[in-house]
Amino acid sequence: MRVLAIDTALAACAVAVLDTGQGGLLAAETLPMLRGHAEALMPLIAHVMSAANTPFAELDRIAVTVGPGSFTGLRVGVAAARGIALAASKPAVGLSTLSAYAAPHLAGDHVTPLVAAIDARNDQVYIQVFGAGGHTGMAPRLASLGDAVQAAMAGPARIVGSGAQMIAAAWPSGAPAPPLIDQRPAPGIDWVARLGAAASVGGALPKPLYLRAPDARPQHAARLPRR
């Protein structure tokens, strides 16, 4: 199976092509960035597909991170994945960024609880808790920093993700410090590809997983009168 993996949900624009029959990545590239995903993504896809020597017609599916993450970044990645899937007549699957953070660590140790956390700003995090066997102990949600600390202390759990340091900084003094094993600003695109290969393909196309309303609000006071 050949999978094109796309991640623009957080602080990177990343693309990979995985061939499970050949046992690994054919090509992959990650560009760290907070903004500019829309301009960078399509040239990056073209570059990685060329490096993988893979025509779009030879793909079996497209995998994309759907969030939680940056509102703009999510829309860029999801729109690209859906467009490629439509043009190439291939299925597309959506993957949680929290699951992508957790995947390599659950693969190495599926017994110890794990908390995946993403910085959601304003002393909040997007969080998901994984228990023994990688089963979800807490579904993805937006949580206050205090609630995230309580969830992490219930384990004790490993903490991964861009919000890991926030949770560690809010840890109660005197309590055993939590193990921080992955604080990267974005999940590894290789694991996005592997999750994409393992995912079940449904009938619905990927759509963004926002978990909260957008911060932007219409400026009603400046609205022009309708004619």
Backbone bond lengths (Angstrom), bond angles and torsions (degrees), N, CA, C in turn:
res aa  C-N    CA-C-N  psi(-1)  N-CA   C-N-CA  omega(-1)  CA-C   N-CA-C  phi
1 M - - - 1.460 - - 1.524 110.12 -
2 R 1.330 114.73 133.56 1.461 119.60 177.06 1.527 109.16 -110.21
3 V 1.334 114.47 128.53 1.455 121.20 -175.11 1.525 109.36 -123.75
4 L 1.317 115.84 130.13 1.454 121.49 168.58 1.519 107.38 -94.75
5 A 1.334 117.25 119.98 1.466 122.51 -177.97 1.516 109.75 -109.66
6 I 1.334 115.54 137.13 1.465 122.63 -177.43 1.522 108.94 -131.05
7 D 1.330 116.25 134.30 1.468 120.63 174.73 1.521 109.57 -138.96
8 T 1.324 115.82 116.30 1.465 121.60 174.06 1.520 110.28 -131.83
9 A 1.337 116.85 20.45 1.464 120.82 -170.45 1.523 113.65 -75.61
10 L 1.328 117.31 -28.33 1.462 120.14 -172.77 1.526 110.25 -129.31
11 A 1.315 117.26 -130.45 1.464 121.10 -171.66 1.523 113.16 -94.28
12 A 1.325 116.59 39.62 1.460 120.47 177.85 1.516 109.12 -158.29
13 C 1.319 114.58 154.97 1.460 122.00 168.55 1.516 104.70 -116.35
14 A 1.322 117.47 112.93 1.456 120.90 -170.25 1.521 110.92 -134.40
15 V 1.330 115.12 142.56 1.460 122.00 -179.39 1.519 107.99 -141.52
16 A 1.324 116.40 143.42 1.462 120.92 176.28 1.519 109.49 -148.80
17 V 1.322 115.45 154.54 1.459 122.21 170.15 1.516 107.45 -121.04
18 L 1.324 115.56 120.92 1.466 122.57 -179.23 1.519 109.46 -109.81
19 D 1.316 116.44 135.64 1.469 122.02 173.60 1.520 107.42 -119.10
20 T 1.331 117.16 104.76 1.464 120.10 -177.40 1.519 111.37 -67.65
21 G 1.328 116.99 -26.84 1.463 119.71 178.97 1.513 111.99 -69.14
22 Q 1.338 116.34 -31.98 1.466 120.47 177.72 1.520 112.02 -94.14
23 G 1.333 116.23 -1.62 1.456 120.68 171.08 1.508 117.13 81.93
24 G 1.328 119.38 17.03 1.452 117.78 179.54 1.516 112.70 179.00
25 L 1.326 114.16 -170.24 1.452 121.00 -178.87 1.527 110.50 -76.08
26 L 1.310 115.91 136.12 1.456 120.89 172.59 1.517 110.24 -84.86
27 A 1.338 116.08 -33.37 1.463 121.64 177.19 1.514 108.41 -166.78
28 A 1.325 116.08 152.14 1.467 121.09 178.99 1.515 108.92 -161.47
29 E 1.321 115.39 148.71 1.465 120.23 175.71 1.523 108.73 -153.09
30 T 1.323 115.48 141.00 1.455 122.40 178.56 1.525 109.18 -128.32
31 L 1.325 115.80 126.92 1.463 121.80 177.17 1.525 108.34 -112.13
32 P 1.341 118.55 110.93 1.466 119.59 176.82 1.523 110.23 -63.26
33 M 1.332 117.04 131.02 1.458 121.15 177.60 1.521 110.16 -168.61
34 L 1.318 114.67 147.60 1.459 120.88 174.86 1.521 111.28 -97.91
35 R 1.329 116.80 -29.12 1.460 122.75 179.22 1.523 108.74 -137.39
36 G 1.321 114.95 163.06 1.455 119.16 177.10 1.518 114.60 95.41
37 H 1.330 118.03 11.22 1.469 120.62 -178.93 1.530 111.53 -59.38
38 A 1.335 116.61 -39.25 1.464 119.90 -176.20 1.519 111.37 -61.21
39 E 1.328 116.84 -39.69 1.459 120.70 -179.43 1.533 111.88 -76.44
40 A 1.320 117.29 -31.55 1.468 120.96 -173.21 1.523 113.91 -87.15
41 L 1.345 118.13 -26.44 1.460 119.40 -166.14 1.525 114.02 -66.79
42 M 1.320 118.86 -53.24 1.466 119.54 -174.03 1.529 112.61 -64.10
43 P 1.346 120.24 -41.91 1.471 118.45 173.51 1.526 112.60 -61.46
44 L 1.329 116.28 -35.07 1.465 119.33 179.30 1.529 110.68 -68.12
45 I 1.324 117.08 -41.28 1.465 120.18 177.02 1.524 109.94 -60.36
46 A 1.326 116.88 -45.78 1.468 120.46 179.55 1.527 111.15 -60.16
47 H 1.332 116.65 -41.46 1.465 120.85 -179.40 1.531 111.13 -65.43
48 V 1.326 117.26 -45.66 1.471 120.64 -177.54 1.528 110.56 -69.65
49 M 1.326 118.20 -39.80 1.470 119.97 177.32 1.523 110.78 -62.81
50 S 1.328 117.12 -38.34 1.459 120.57 177.45 1.525 111.14 -66.62
51 A 1.336 116.27 -42.93 1.463 119.98 179.07 1.522 111.67 -64.40
52 A 1.340 116.23 -32.72 1.468 121.03 178.86 1.519 111.88 -81.40
53 N 1.356 116.59 -7.56 1.468 121.87 -177.94 1.523 110.63 53.38
54 T 1.323 114.70 46.84 1.458 120.95 -175.23 1.526 110.38 -126.96
55 P 1.319 118.65 113.92 1.463 120.59 172.32 1.530 109.88 -68.93
56 F 1.303 117.65 152.92 1.458 121.21 179.28 1.532 111.49 -59.05
57 A 1.322 116.50 -31.55 1.465 120.31 -179.43 1.527 112.18 -65.77
58 E 1.339 117.26 -20.74 1.467 120.15 -178.61 1.529 112.56 -92.12
59 L 1.317 117.62 -1.02 1.462 120.21 174.51 1.524 109.87 -72.91
60 D 1.308 115.98 150.55 1.460 120.79 174.47 1.523 112.28 -100.98
61 R 1.328 116.30 -26.99 1.456 119.98 176.44 1.518 110.33 -165.55
62 I 1.322 115.11 164.28 1.460 122.50 175.73 1.515 107.50 -117.43
63 A 1.335 116.93 132.16 1.459 122.77 178.81 1.519 108.96 -116.74
64 V 1.332 116.43 139.41 1.464 120.26 -178.00 1.523 109.62 -144.34
65 T 1.323 116.15 141.41 1.456 119.88 173.68 1.526 108.64 -74.33
66 V 1.340 115.73 132.81 1.466 120.65 -175.26 1.523 112.49 -109.78
67 G 1.330 117.32 -0.61 1.446 119.51 178.28 1.515 111.97 121.86
68 P 1.306 114.78 -179.92 1.454 127.43 2.22 1.534 112.29 -70.33
69 G 1.334 114.07 161.94 1.450 119.47 -178.77 1.509 110.76 169.38
70 S 1.311 115.85 -154.26 1.460 122.30 179.95 1.523 109.96 -68.20
71 F 1.322 116.84 132.00 1.461 120.34 -179.01 1.532 110.75 -57.91
72 T 1.327 116.90 -48.74 1.456 120.61 -178.38 1.521 110.77 -67.40
73 G 1.325 117.06 -45.30 1.458 120.83 -179.79 1.515 112.58 -59.09
74 L 1.324 117.02 -42.09 1.460 120.59 179.40 1.519 111.40 -60.64
75 R 1.317 115.75 -45.34 1.462 119.17 -178.23 1.523 111.41 -64.22
76 V 1.324 116.84 -37.06 1.464 120.63 179.43 1.532 110.47 -62.25
77 G 1.321 117.31 -51.12 1.457 120.91 -177.68 1.516 112.96 -65.88
78 V 1.324 116.42 -44.51 1.462 120.50 -178.32 1.527 110.35 -65.28
79 A 1.327 117.31 -42.95 1.460 120.01 179.45 1.523 111.33 -62.20
80 A 1.334 116.80 -41.35 1.465 120.64 179.35 1.525 110.60 -64.56
81 A 1.321 117.21 -45.50 1.463 121.23 -179.07 1.528 111.02 -62.60
82 R 1.316 116.75 -43.35 1.458 120.20 -179.67 1.528 111.09 -67.20
83 G 1.328 116.47 -38.79 1.461 119.73 178.80 1.517 112.37 -65.30
84 I 1.335 116.60 -44.60 1.461 120.68 178.92 1.519 110.36 -64.79
85 A 1.320 116.52 -42.10 1.467 120.54 179.47 1.526 111.01 -60.58
86 L 1.325 115.97 -42.51 1.464 120.16 179.46 1.524 111.04 -66.20
87 A 1.337 116.71 -46.33 1.462 120.47 -177.11 1.525 112.24 -66.56
88 A 1.338 116.58 -36.49 1.462 120.77 -176.78 1.524 112.69 -94.73
89 S 1.340 117.31 -1.42 1.474 122.21 -178.05 1.529 111.24 56.06
90 K 1.337 115.14 46.87 1.455 122.16 179.17 1.528 109.39 -121.33
91 P 1.331 118.79 153.66 1.464 120.36 176.45 1.516 111.34 -74.31
92 A 1.326 115.74 153.36 1.466 122.16 176.40 1.517 108.49 -124.88
93 V 1.336 115.89 141.94 1.467 121.03 179.46 1.527 108.82 -126.24
94 G 1.323 115.42 142.49 1.454 121.44 177.30 1.510 111.52 -102.75
95 L 1.330 116.61 141.47 1.466 122.56 -176.01 1.518 109.81 -130.20
96 S 1.313 116.10 140.56 1.462 121.14 177.43 1.525 110.61 -70.98
97 T 1.329 116.12 138.48 1.462 119.51 174.43 1.525 111.06 -64.89
98 L 1.323 117.08 -32.32 1.465 120.83 178.60 1.529 110.26 -65.05
99 S 1.325 117.28 -42.72 1.461 120.44 176.94 1.517 111.65 -64.62
100 A 1.338 116.68 -36.87 1.469 119.98 178.96 1.520 111.33 -65.46
101 Y 1.336 117.01 -38.97 1.470 120.46 174.38 1.530 110.63 -61.95
102 A 1.329 116.09 -42.23 1.464 120.31 -172.59 1.531 113.12 -76.58
103 A 1.331 117.44 -29.67 1.464 121.76 -168.41 1.527 115.22 -52.42
104 P 1.335 120.83 -50.35 1.469 118.20 -176.93 1.518 113.40 -64.65
105 H 1.320 117.01 -31.17 1.463 120.58 -178.05 1.528 111.58 -80.17
106 L 1.316 116.72 -33.71 1.461 119.92 174.52 1.525 110.38 -70.03
107 A 1.324 117.12 -31.78 1.455 120.09 177.30 1.520 111.17 -65.86
108 G 1.335 116.74 -33.88 1.457 120.86 -179.80 1.514 113.86 -84.29
109 D 1.339 116.98 -28.07 1.467 122.27 -178.43 1.518 107.32 -154.22
110 H 1.334 116.49 102.09 1.458 120.18 -177.87 1.527 112.44 -98.73
111 V 1.326 116.55 13.95 1.467 120.94 -179.22 1.526 111.43 -102.65
112 T 1.337 116.64 -47.31 1.460 121.04 -178.55 1.529 110.51 -70.32
113 P 1.337 118.32 130.65 1.470 120.40 178.27 1.521 111.10 -57.00
114 L 1.312 114.50 153.25 1.463 120.62 -178.12 1.520 109.61 -139.80
115 V 1.330 115.35 137.72 1.458 121.99 176.25 1.518 108.00 -115.05
116 A 1.326 116.43 122.24 1.461 121.60 173.29 1.515 107.80 -101.37
117 A 1.328 116.61 128.50 1.469 121.14 -175.64 1.517 110.31 -137.50
118 I 1.322 115.14 137.97 1.462 122.57 178.66 1.517 108.35 -122.68
119 D 1.315 116.62 133.45 1.454 121.99 178.70 1.530 109.72 -61.34
120 A 1.338 116.50 118.38 1.467 121.74 178.19 1.520 111.73 -107.20
121 R 1.354 116.67 6.41 1.460 123.88 179.33 1.530 111.27 68.81
122 N 1.324 113.76 168.25 1.477 121.38 179.66 1.523 112.06 56.03
123 D 1.351 116.54 40.51 1.464 122.39 179.76 1.518 111.98 57.46
124 Q 1.309 115.99 38.89 1.457 122.10 176.35 1.523 109.43 -131.80
125 V 1.321 115.56 156.09 1.459 120.96 175.86 1.520 109.30 -137.79
126 Y 1.323 114.73 150.74 1.454 120.11 165.06 1.527 105.58 -85.26
127 I 1.309 116.49 133.38 1.466 118.71 -171.50 1.520 111.20 -140.03
128 Q 1.322 115.33 146.69 1.456 122.76 170.22 1.518 107.37 -142.93
129 V 1.328 116.53 137.28 1.459 122.16 -179.41 1.524 108.62 -110.54
130 F 1.327 115.55 131.04 1.459 122.21 178.52 1.526 108.69 -113.45
131 G 1.330 116.73 131.44 1.448 121.62 178.98 1.520 111.64 -100.49
132 A 1.324 116.02 -161.47 1.460 121.62 -179.39 1.523 110.21 -58.15
133 G 1.326 114.68 139.44 1.449 119.86 -179.71 1.506 113.91 77.34
134 G 1.327 117.15 5.48 1.447 120.53 -178.89 1.508 114.51 78.75
135 H 1.346 116.66 8.03 1.459 119.99 -179.60 1.529 109.99 -73.49
136 T 1.318 116.21 145.83 1.459 121.31 -178.44 1.522 110.65 -71.39
137 G 1.348 115.40 120.63 1.456 120.62 175.30 1.515 111.72 -93.02
138 M 1.320 116.38 -26.67 1.465 122.90 174.34 1.517 107.08 -142.57
139 A 1.313 116.51 123.66 1.460 121.10 -179.07 1.525 110.27 -66.52
140 P 1.330 118.27 157.36 1.465 120.54 178.81 1.515 111.77 -54.69
141 R 1.334 115.80 133.46 1.461 120.34 -179.55 1.528 109.78 -158.34
142 L 1.323 114.45 164.62 1.458 121.24 172.03 1.519 107.46 -91.23
143 A 1.337 117.23 126.64 1.461 120.95 -175.56 1.516 110.21 -133.55
144 S 1.322 115.20 151.84 1.457 119.40 171.68 1.517 108.77 -67.50
145 L 1.324 115.91 159.96 1.456 119.95 -179.92 1.525 110.31 -61.74
146 G 1.334 117.69 -38.73 1.455 121.06 178.82 1.517 112.23 -62.38
147 D 1.335 116.92 -43.18 1.462 120.25 178.50 1.528 111.12 -65.98
148 A 1.329 116.56 -35.19 1.463 119.82 178.51 1.524 111.15 -66.19
149 V 1.329 116.64 -39.41 1.464 120.37 177.14 1.523 109.79 -62.67
150 Q 1.304 117.69 -44.78 1.464 121.09 179.50 1.521 110.77 -61.18
151 A 1.323 117.36 -41.13 1.462 120.45 178.96 1.522 111.19 -64.47
152 A 1.332 116.46 -39.19 1.462 120.29 -179.93 1.520 111.70 -70.61
153 M 1.336 117.22 -33.62 1.457 120.80 -178.99 1.519 112.58 -74.29
154 A 1.320 117.36 -18.43 1.464 120.30 -178.02 1.518 111.98 -68.89
155 G 1.343 117.59 -20.47 1.463 123.24 -175.06 1.514 116.07 -65.54
156 P 1.315 121.07 -79.43 1.477 124.63 -8.54 1.528 110.47 -63.69
157 A 1.314 116.53 147.22 1.451 120.65 -171.29 1.515 112.15 -121.00
158 R 1.303 114.56 155.23 1.461 120.61 166.64 1.527 107.42 -73.31
159 I 1.315 116.75 151.65 1.461 120.60 -179.86 1.519 108.92 -125.25
160 V 1.330 115.74 129.31 1.460 121.02 -179.61 1.522 108.88 -131.67
161 G 1.323 116.22 158.42 1.452 120.48 174.09 1.512 112.99 111.32
162 S 1.328 115.22 171.46 1.460 120.92 -177.15 1.519 112.70 -67.92
163 G 1.341 117.87 -15.11 1.465 121.27 177.18 1.519 113.66 -97.41
164 A 1.345 117.00 4.35 1.465 120.09 -176.43 1.529 111.98 -62.23
165 Q 1.321 116.81 -43.51 1.460 120.06 -177.96 1.518 111.22 -66.75
166 M 1.331 117.69 -33.44 1.464 121.05 176.77 1.525 110.53 -60.91
167 I 1.330 116.42 -45.09 1.461 120.75 179.60 1.520 110.27 -65.12
168 A 1.328 116.86 -41.20 1.460 120.16 179.53 1.520 111.25 -63.85
169 A 1.338 117.32 -38.75 1.459 120.51 -178.97 1.524 111.75 -68.18
170 A 1.334 117.14 -26.43 1.462 121.08 179.92 1.520 112.55 -94.30
171 W 1.329 117.25 6.47 1.468 121.60 -176.95 1.530 109.81 -65.78
172 P 1.332 118.88 137.41 1.464 120.89 -179.65 1.525 111.79 -60.44
173 S 1.317 116.34 137.17 1.463 120.26 177.84 1.522 109.09 -65.27
174 G 1.298 115.95 140.28 1.459 121.49 -179.47 1.510 113.99 93.21
175 A 1.323 117.70 -21.10 1.462 120.93 178.00 1.525 109.25 -82.45
176 P 1.336 117.57 147.79 1.465 119.82 178.47 1.526 110.64 -56.59
177 A 1.311 116.23 132.46 1.461 120.65 -177.12 1.524 110.45 -65.60
178 P 1.331 117.15 140.74 1.468 119.68 179.87 1.519 110.91 -76.35
179 P 1.327 116.82 147.10 1.468 118.98 176.30 1.517 110.76 -75.38
180 L 1.333 116.50 122.24 1.453 121.88 176.83 1.526 107.22 -102.26
181 I 1.294 116.53 111.20 1.459 118.03 -172.79 1.518 113.48 -112.70
182 D 1.326 118.77 -6.07 1.458 120.06 179.38 1.524 108.31 -161.84
183 Q 1.316 116.55 108.24 1.458 120.89 -179.40 1.525 111.27 -116.57
184 R 1.320 117.67 22.65 1.454 120.33 -178.31 1.531 111.03 -61.87
185 P 1.321 117.49 148.27 1.463 120.38 -178.18 1.518 114.09 -72.56
186 A 1.328 118.14 -9.63 1.462 122.14 177.53 1.525 108.21 -153.29
187 P 1.332 117.31 151.56 1.471 118.96 178.81 1.518 111.41 -69.69
188 G 1.320 116.81 162.10 1.459 121.73 179.03 1.524 110.96 -71.20
189 I 1.313 117.45 129.26 1.459 121.03 -178.23 1.525 111.23 -65.69
190 D 1.330 118.32 -25.47 1.458 120.07 177.07 1.524 111.12 -63.77
191 W 1.340 116.81 -36.35 1.457 119.71 179.15 1.517 111.88 -78.04
192 V 1.307 117.67 -28.70 1.469 119.85 171.25 1.526 108.92 -60.27
193 A 1.330 116.19 -43.38 1.464 120.59 179.62 1.530 111.31 -64.99
194 R 1.322 117.09 -42.48 1.470 119.70 -179.50 1.531 111.22 -66.12
195 L 1.320 116.77 -42.09 1.453 119.53 176.32 1.526 110.79 -63.04
196 G 1.326 115.90 -37.94 1.452 119.67 178.37 1.516 112.40 -63.07
197 A 1.320 116.94 -37.35 1.463 120.64 178.64 1.520 111.49 -68.42
198 A 1.339 116.59 -33.42 1.459 120.99 -176.77 1.525 113.21 -86.63
199 A 1.327 117.81 -16.09 1.462 121.34 -173.89 1.523 111.83 -70.17
200 S 1.330 114.94 151.36 1.459 120.84 173.76 1.525 108.98 -80.22
201 V 1.292 116.14 137.40 1.460 120.99 179.43 1.524 108.96 -92.46
202 G 1.323 116.39 119.29 1.451 121.29 176.90 1.507 110.76 -101.33
203 G 1.315 115.71 -173.82 1.449 119.74 -179.22 1.513 113.54 -83.33
204 A 1.335 116.94 -22.46 1.467 120.48 -175.55 1.523 110.85 -84.18
205 L 1.324 115.75 145.01 1.453 120.84 175.11 1.526 110.17 -78.76
206 P 1.342 118.14 154.95 1.470 120.41 178.74 1.524 111.16 -59.73
207 K 1.319 115.82 145.80 1.455 120.93 174.07 1.521 108.66 -141.49
208 P 1.325 117.96 153.27 1.468 120.67 -174.82 1.527 112.92 -61.28
209 L 1.330 114.92 140.78 1.466 122.64 173.65 1.524 106.76 -105.16
210 Y 1.327 117.10 92.91 1.453 120.83 -173.13 1.531 112.85 -81.36
211 L 1.320 118.34 -43.38 1.471 125.89 -178.25 1.531 114.03 71.00
212 R 1.322 118.00 -5.58 1.457 120.23 174.11 1.522 109.53 -158.93
213 A 1.325 115.58 163.06 1.453 120.43 178.99 1.525 109.46 -72.77
214 P 1.317 117.87 154.23 1.471 120.26 178.82 1.514 111.53 -64.20
215 D 1.349 115.08 150.47 1.465 120.09 178.52 1.522 111.94 -72.20
216 A 1.318 116.77 -31.39 1.467 120.53 -177.31 1.522 110.42 -69.39
217 R 1.313 116.41 141.59 1.455 122.34 178.96 1.526 109.06 -132.09
218 P 1.336 118.16 145.63 1.463 119.66 176.94 1.522 110.71 -62.19
219 Q 1.314 116.48 144.38 1.457 121.46 177.57 1.529 108.40 -91.25
220 H 1.327 114.84 86.25 1.459 119.85 -174.57 1.531 111.91 -62.08
221 A 1.332 116.44 -33.58 1.458 118.93 -177.54 1.527 111.56 -66.32
222 A 1.336 115.65 -25.37 1.460 118.87 -177.69 1.533 112.22 -99.10
223 R 1.319 116.83 6.10 1.470 120.25 -176.67 1.527 109.39 -66.94
224 L 1.346 115.10 136.46 1.460 119.78 178.24 1.523 109.38 -80.04
225 P 1.327 118.07 144.88 1.467 120.43 179.55 1.513 111.13 -67.25
226 R 1.336 116.01 141.63 1.470 121.39 177.83 1.536 109.21 -77.31
227 R 1.314 114.69 147.68 1.466 119.82 177.37 1.526 109.70 -99.90
